Amino acid sequence: MTSRSQTADAAVTGGLVQPQDADLALAQRCLAAEPAAVEELYRDHVVAVRSMARLHASAASATDDLVHDTFVRALELLPRYRGEAPIGVWLWGIAFNLARTERRRSMRRRGLLRRHALPPVHTPPAPDDRSPLRRLQGLIVRLADPEREAFCLRSVQQLSLQEASALLGTSVSTVSDRDRRAKQKLRAWMEEEA
């Protein structure tokens, strides 16, 4: 049985992430419609996918939707999983792509609202939303997409530079620069709020 820590321990060689054989075996079991395998995939990776989703979603219900959609999409795409990355990193990639798509849709909806002079719907934060964690999550959401993605993969999910660059399809130095800029912005915003 594969655990999330086993998957995270995959070897990195020449900038490419090499998953363990257990990831491919789990994928094959899921494709064979073994309920226990699908449950294992979900159980081993839901916490990591949910923590990443929280940083990209605007509300708790959107987080739940993103997590759900990630696993549904993963099961649809599982026949294409070839093991180029650990299955956990592959799931994060699916979640990132779904989050990007949703942000684009949201931007289009806001553009339509502005063009038709409809005021945007704004829900004031609940009183408990000012906890330090909620404040930090609110600041992370303000980052530009490339910086937020690099920061989340490196600082939140604690992927190596090589893993993050493989997932994002960019160079190691670009990921490092984006992560550094994100941290600088977050520090400055936190100082402004203090």
NURO-856108 format. One record per residue (C-alpha): residue number from 0; z, y, x; residue in three letters. Coordinates in Angstrom, 3 decimals. Example, Ala and Ser with C-alpha at 12.3 -4.5 7.8 and 13.67 -1.06 7.14 Angstrom:
BEGIN
<r pos="0" c3="7.800" c2="-4.500" c1="12.300" code="ALA"/>
<r pos="1" c3="7.140" c2="-1.060" c1="13.670" code="SER"/>
END
This chain:
BEGIN
<r pos="0" c3="0.000" c2="0.000" c1="0.000" code="MET"/>
<r pos="1" c3="-0.980" c2="3.451" c1="1.352" code="THR"/>
<r pos="2" c3="1.591" c2="6.211" c1="1.349" code="SER"/>
<r pos="3" c3="0.873" c2="9.904" c1="1.638" code="ARG"/>
<r pos="4" c3="2.466" c2="9.971" c1="5.084" code="SER"/>
<r pos="5" c3="0.243" c2="7.118" c1="6.255" code="GLN"/>
<r pos="6" c3="-2.826" c2="9.011" c1="5.089" code="THR"/>
<r pos="7" c3="-1.609" c2="12.204" c1="6.771" code="ALA"/>
<r pos="8" c3="-1.185" c2="10.271" c1="10.006" code="ASP"/>
<r pos="9" c3="-4.929" c2="9.648" c1="10.269" code="ALA"/>
<r pos="10" c3="-6.313" c2="10.158" c1="13.757" code="ALA"/>
<r pos="11" c3="-8.347" c2="13.248" c1="14.551" code="VAL"/>
<r pos="12" c3="-11.208" c2="12.570" c1="16.948" code="THR"/>
<r pos="13" c3="-13.774" c2="15.059" c1="18.171" code="GLY"/>
<r pos="14" c3="-12.951" c2="17.540" c1="15.388" code="GLY"/>
<r pos="15" c3="-13.603" c2="14.946" c1="12.664" code="LEU"/>
<r pos="16" c3="-10.819" c2="13.397" c1="10.643" code="VAL"/>
<r pos="17" c3="-10.785" c2="9.588" c1="10.758" code="GLN"/>
<r pos="18" c3="-8.880" c2="8.088" c1="7.803" code="PRO"/>
<r pos="19" c3="-7.054" c2="4.839" c1="7.956" code="GLN"/>
<r pos="20" c3="-8.636" c2="1.734" c1="6.529" code="ASP"/>
<r pos="21" c3="-6.020" c2="1.831" c1="3.771" code="ALA"/>
<r pos="22" c3="-7.742" c2="4.878" c1="2.221" code="ASP"/>
<r pos="23" c3="-11.040" c2="3.020" c1="1.907" code="LEU"/>
<r pos="24" c3="-9.254" c2="-0.036" c1="0.548" code="ALA"/>
<r pos="25" c3="-7.456" c2="2.111" c1="-2.035" code="LEU"/>
<r pos="26" c3="-10.739" c2="3.733" c1="-3.051" code="ALA"/>
<r pos="27" c3="-12.346" c2="0.293" c1="-3.478" code="GLN"/>
<r pos="28" c3="-9.423" c2="-0.890" c1="-5.604" code="ARG"/>
<r pos="29" c3="-9.718" c2="2.221" c1="-7.789" code="CYS"/>
<r pos="30" c3="-13.450" c2="1.591" c1="-8.172" code="LEU"/>
<r pos="31" c3="-12.638" c2="-1.958" c1="-9.254" code="ALA"/>
<r pos="32" c3="-10.599" c2="-0.342" c1="-12.073" code="ALA"/>
<r pos="33" c3="-7.247" c2="-1.669" c1="-10.894" code="GLU"/>
<r pos="34" c3="-4.667" c2="0.339" c1="-12.881" code="PRO"/>
<r pos="35" c3="-2.104" c2="-0.087" c1="-10.092" code="ALA"/>
<r pos="36" c3="-4.532" c2="1.439" c1="-7.571" code="ALA"/>
<r pos="37" c3="-5.221" c2="4.493" c1="-9.739" code="VAL"/>
<r pos="38" c3="-1.471" c2="4.895" c1="-10.243" code="GLU"/>
<r pos="39" c3="-0.933" c2="4.617" c1="-6.476" code="GLU"/>
<r pos="40" c3="-3.605" c2="7.233" c1="-5.761" code="LEU"/>
<r pos="41" c3="-1.964" c2="9.615" c1="-8.222" code="TYR"/>
<r pos="42" c3="1.624" c2="8.894" c1="-7.154" code="ARG"/>
<r pos="43" c3="0.887" c2="9.263" c1="-3.434" code="ASP"/>
<r pos="44" c3="-1.014" c2="12.550" c1="-3.732" code="HIS"/>
<r pos="45" c3="0.096" c2="14.395" c1="-6.872" code="VAL"/>
<r pos="46" c3="2.866" c2="16.352" c1="-5.131" code="VAL"/>
<r pos="47" c3="0.519" c2="17.715" c1="-2.458" code="ALA"/>
<r pos="48" c3="-2.239" c2="18.499" c1="-4.973" code="VAL"/>
<r pos="49" c3="0.272" c2="20.201" c1="-7.307" code="ARG"/>
<r pos="50" c3="1.763" c2="22.354" c1="-4.537" code="SER"/>
<r pos="51" c3="-1.714" c2="23.503" c1="-3.528" code="MET"/>
<r pos="52" c3="-2.696" c2="24.072" c1="-7.170" code="ALA"/>
<r pos="53" c3="0.345" c2="26.313" c1="-7.730" code="ARG"/>
<r pos="54" c3="-0.975" c2="28.650" c1="-5.072" code="LEU"/>
<r pos="55" c3="-4.389" c2="28.918" c1="-6.724" code="HIS"/>
<r pos="56" c3="-3.505" c2="28.951" c1="-10.411" code="ALA"/>
<r pos="57" c3="-2.388" c2="31.995" c1="-12.363" code="SER"/>
<r pos="58" c3="0.026" c2="30.183" c1="-14.689" code="ALA"/>
<r pos="59" c3="1.941" c2="26.914" c1="-14.934" code="ALA"/>
<r pos="60" c3="-0.477" c2="25.585" c1="-17.545" code="SER"/>
<r pos="61" c3="-3.407" c2="26.416" c1="-15.241" code="ALA"/>
<r pos="62" c3="-1.657" c2="24.492" c1="-12.456" code="THR"/>
<r pos="63" c3="-1.305" c2="21.454" c1="-14.688" code="ASP"/>
<r pos="64" c3="-4.951" c2="21.738" c1="-15.720" code="ASP"/>
<r pos="65" c3="-6.084" c2="21.977" c1="-12.096" code="LEU"/>
<r pos="66" c3="-4.049" c2="18.917" c1="-11.080" code="VAL"/>
<r pos="67" c3="-5.379" c2="16.944" c1="-14.046" code="HIS"/>
<r pos="68" c3="-8.963" c2="18.028" c1="-13.427" code="ASP"/>
<r pos="69" c3="-8.653" c2="17.177" c1="-9.727" code="THR"/>
<r pos="70" c3="-7.727" c2="13.566" c1="-10.404" code="PHE"/>
<r pos="71" c3="-10.278" c2="13.176" c1="-13.194" code="VAL"/>
<r pos="72" c3="-13.008" c2="14.573" c1="-10.934" code="ARG"/>
<r pos="73" c3="-11.814" c2="12.396" c1="-8.043" code="ALA"/>
<r pos="74" c3="-12.229" c2="9.267" c1="-10.145" code="LEU"/>
<r pos="75" c3="-15.742" c2="10.414" c1="-11.083" code="GLU"/>
<r pos="76" c3="-16.618" c2="11.093" c1="-7.425" code="LEU"/>
<r pos="77" c3="-14.898" c2="8.043" c1="-5.965" code="LEU"/>
<r pos="78" c3="-18.174" c2="6.100" c1="-5.598" code="PRO"/>
<r pos="79" c3="-19.247" c2="8.812" c1="-3.131" code="ARG"/>
<r pos="80" c3="-16.046" c2="8.632" c1="-1.033" code="TYR"/>
<r pos="81" c3="-17.152" c2="7.359" c1="2.376" code="ARG"/>
<r pos="82" c3="-13.981" c2="7.870" c1="4.343" code="GLY"/>
<r pos="83" c3="-15.113" c2="10.873" c1="6.411" code="GLU"/>
<r pos="84" c3="-11.672" c2="12.380" c1="5.738" code="ALA"/>
<r pos="85" c3="-8.332" c2="10.971" c1="4.627" code="PRO"/>
<r pos="86" c3="-8.278" c2="10.560" c1="0.873" code="ILE"/>
<r pos="87" c3="-5.558" c2="13.229" c1="0.559" code="GLY"/>
<r pos="88" c3="-7.736" c2="15.798" c1="2.327" code="VAL"/>
<r pos="89" c3="-10.672" c2="14.719" c1="0.144" code="TRP"/>
<r pos="90" c3="-8.522" c2="15.347" c1="-2.965" code="LEU"/>
<r pos="91" c3="-7.534" c2="18.806" c1="-1.677" code="TRP"/>
<r pos="92" c3="-11.228" c2="19.568" c1="-1.224" code="GLY"/>
<r pos="93" c3="-11.888" c2="18.639" c1="-4.843" code="ILE"/>
<r pos="94" c3="-8.976" c2="20.795" c1="-5.981" code="ALA"/>
<r pos="95" c3="-10.211" c2="23.744" c1="-3.857" code="PHE"/>
<r pos="96" c3="-13.691" c2="23.471" c1="-5.324" code="ASN"/>
<r pos="97" c3="-12.337" c2="23.318" c1="-8.872" code="LEU"/>
<r pos="98" c3="-10.066" c2="26.318" c1="-8.192" code="ALA"/>
<r pos="99" c3="-13.006" c2="28.299" c1="-6.765" code="ARG"/>
<r pos="100" c3="-15.129" c2="27.474" c1="-9.797" code="THR"/>
<r pos="101" c3="-12.359" c2="28.581" c1="-12.145" code="GLU"/>
<r pos="102" c3="-11.852" c2="31.851" c1="-10.216" code="ARG"/>
<r pos="103" c3="-15.585" c2="32.587" c1="-10.480" code="ARG"/>
<r pos="104" c3="-15.511" c2="31.902" c1="-14.224" code="ARG"/>
<r pos="105" c3="-12.488" c2="34.136" c1="-14.576" code="SER"/>
<r pos="106" c3="-14.223" c2="36.933" c1="-12.661" code="MET"/>
<r pos="107" c3="-17.259" c2="36.634" c1="-14.925" code="ARG"/>
<r pos="108" c3="-15.026" c2="36.778" c1="-18.020" code="ARG"/>
<r pos="109" c3="-13.256" c2="39.874" c1="-16.691" code="ARG"/>
<r pos="110" c3="-16.643" c2="41.460" c1="-15.980" code="GLY"/>
<r pos="111" c3="-17.710" c2="40.793" c1="-19.561" code="LEU"/>
<r pos="112" c3="-14.476" c2="42.300" c1="-20.862" code="LEU"/>
<r pos="113" c3="-14.976" c2="45.432" c1="-18.747" code="ARG"/>
<r pos="114" c3="-18.604" c2="45.817" c1="-19.803" code="ARG"/>
<r pos="115" c3="-17.625" c2="45.564" c1="-23.449" code="HIS"/>
<r pos="116" c3="-14.594" c2="47.847" c1="-23.040" code="ALA"/>
<r pos="117" c3="-12.100" c2="45.205" c1="-24.054" code="LEU"/>
<r pos="118" c3="-8.733" c2="45.543" c1="-22.354" code="PRO"/>
<r pos="119" c3="-7.828" c2="42.570" c1="-20.158" code="PRO"/>
<r pos="120" c3="-5.076" c2="40.363" c1="-21.494" code="VAL"/>
<r pos="121" c3="-1.983" c2="40.734" c1="-19.362" code="HIS"/>
<r pos="122" c3="1.184" c2="38.731" c1="-19.751" code="THR"/>
<r pos="123" c3="4.191" c2="40.437" c1="-18.179" code="PRO"/>
<r pos="124" c3="6.097" c2="38.186" c1="-15.794" code="PRO"/>
<r pos="125" c3="9.155" c2="36.431" c1="-17.166" code="ALA"/>
<r pos="126" c3="12.479" c2="37.697" c1="-15.780" code="PRO"/>
<r pos="127" c3="12.909" c2="34.600" c1="-13.591" code="ASP"/>
<r pos="128" c3="9.477" c2="35.172" c1="-12.033" code="ASP"/>
<r pos="129" c3="10.992" c2="37.464" c1="-9.389" code="ARG"/>
<r pos="130" c3="12.626" c2="34.655" c1="-7.444" code="SER"/>
<r pos="131" c3="11.661" c2="34.733" c1="-3.744" code="PRO"/>
<r pos="132" c3="9.382" c2="31.719" c1="-4.203" code="LEU"/>
<r pos="133" c3="7.630" c2="33.300" c1="-7.210" code="ARG"/>
<r pos="134" c3="7.233" c2="36.574" c1="-5.293" code="ARG"/>
<r pos="135" c3="5.657" c2="34.729" c1="-2.369" code="LEU"/>
<r pos="136" c3="3.343" c2="32.790" c1="-4.701" code="GLN"/>
<r pos="137" c3="2.309" c2="36.075" c1="-6.301" code="GLY"/>
<r pos="138" c3="1.500" c2="37.521" c1="-2.889" code="LEU"/>
<r pos="139" c3="-0.457" c2="34.434" c1="-1.804" code="ILE"/>
<r pos="140" c3="-2.634" c2="34.754" c1="-4.902" code="VAL"/>
<r pos="141" c3="-3.530" c2="38.315" c1="-3.778" code="ARG"/>
<r pos="142" c3="-5.115" c2="37.021" c1="-0.560" code="LEU"/>
<r pos="143" c3="-8.894" c2="36.766" c1="-0.377" code="ALA"/>
<r pos="144" c3="-10.078" c2="33.217" c1="-1.053" code="ASP"/>
<r pos="145" c3="-10.964" c2="32.311" c1="2.568" code="PRO"/>
<r pos="146" c3="-7.612" c2="33.584" c1="3.865" code="GLU"/>
<r pos="147" c3="-5.634" c2="31.922" c1="1.053" code="ARG"/>
<r pos="148" c3="-7.397" c2="28.604" c1="1.667" code="GLU"/>
<r pos="149" c3="-6.759" c2="28.692" c1="5.423" code="ALA"/>
<r pos="150" c3="-3.129" c2="29.748" c1="4.910" code="PHE"/>
<r pos="151" c3="-2.480" c2="27.064" c1="2.287" code="CYS"/>
<r pos="152" c3="-4.024" c2="24.285" c1="4.330" code="LEU"/>
<r pos="153" c3="-2.367" c2="25.291" c1="7.607" code="ARG"/>
<r pos="154" c3="0.984" c2="26.770" c1="6.606" code="SER"/>
<r pos="155" c3="1.712" c2="25.139" c1="3.265" code="VAL"/>
<r pos="156" c3="0.042" c2="21.731" c1="3.532" code="GLN"/>
<r pos="157" c3="0.536" c2="21.706" c1="7.334" code="GLN"/>
<r pos="158" c3="-2.885" c2="20.297" c1="8.163" code="LEU"/>
<r pos="159" c3="-4.057" c2="20.505" c1="11.752" code="SER"/>
<r pos="160" c3="-6.691" c2="23.089" c1="12.662" code="LEU"/>
<r pos="161" c3="-9.251" c2="20.287" c1="12.955" code="GLN"/>
<r pos="162" c3="-8.408" c2="18.858" c1="9.511" code="GLU"/>
<r pos="163" c3="-8.486" c2="22.287" c1="7.857" code="ALA"/>
<r pos="164" c3="-11.767" c2="23.234" c1="9.522" code="SER"/>
<r pos="165" c3="-13.358" c2="19.927" c1="8.472" code="ALA"/>
<r pos="166" c3="-12.193" c2="20.431" c1="4.891" code="LEU"/>
<r pos="167" c3="-13.362" c2="24.050" c1="4.727" code="LEU"/>
<r pos="168" c3="-16.598" c2="23.403" c1="6.598" code="GLY"/>
<r pos="169" c3="-15.936" c2="26.100" c1="9.171" code="THR"/>
<r pos="170" c3="-14.934" c2="26.324" c1="12.829" code="SER"/>
<r pos="171" c3="-11.419" c2="25.836" c1="14.140" code="VAL"/>
<r pos="172" c3="-11.314" c2="29.432" c1="15.413" code="SER"/>
<r pos="173" c3="-12.354" c2="30.772" c1="11.993" code="THR"/>
<r pos="174" c3="-9.565" c2="28.838" c1="10.291" code="VAL"/>
<r pos="175" c3="-7.082" c2="30.067" c1="12.897" code="SER"/>
<r pos="176" c3="-8.195" c2="33.707" c1="12.451" code="ASP"/>
<r pos="177" c3="-8.041" c2="33.505" c1="8.644" code="ARG"/>
<r pos="178" c3="-4.585" c2="31.932" c1="8.750" code="ASP"/>
<r pos="179" c3="-3.347" c2="34.633" c1="11.152" code="ARG"/>
<r pos="180" c3="-4.773" c2="37.448" c1="8.986" code="ARG"/>
<r pos="181" c3="-3.197" c2="35.922" c1="5.876" code="ALA"/>
<r pos="182" c3="0.215" c2="35.805" c1="7.554" code="LYS"/>
<r pos="183" c3="-0.128" c2="39.432" c1="8.686" code="GLN"/>
<r pos="184" c3="-1.014" c2="40.576" c1="5.164" code="LYS"/>
<r pos="185" c3="1.803" c2="38.573" c1="3.589" code="LEU"/>
<r pos="186" c3="4.338" c2="40.059" c1="6.046" code="ARG"/>
<r pos="187" c3="3.121" c2="43.590" c1="5.325" code="ALA"/>
<r pos="188" c3="3.224" c2="43.070" c1="1.552" code="TRP"/>
<r pos="189" c3="6.705" c2="41.568" c1="1.745" code="MET"/>
<r pos="190" c3="7.909" c2="44.552" c1="3.765" code="GLU"/>
<r pos="191" c3="6.414" c2="46.930" c1="1.166" code="GLU"/>
<r pos="192" c3="8.284" c2="45.138" c1="-1.622" code="GLU"/>
<r pos="193" c3="11.598" c2="45.138" c1="0.280" code="ALA"/>
END
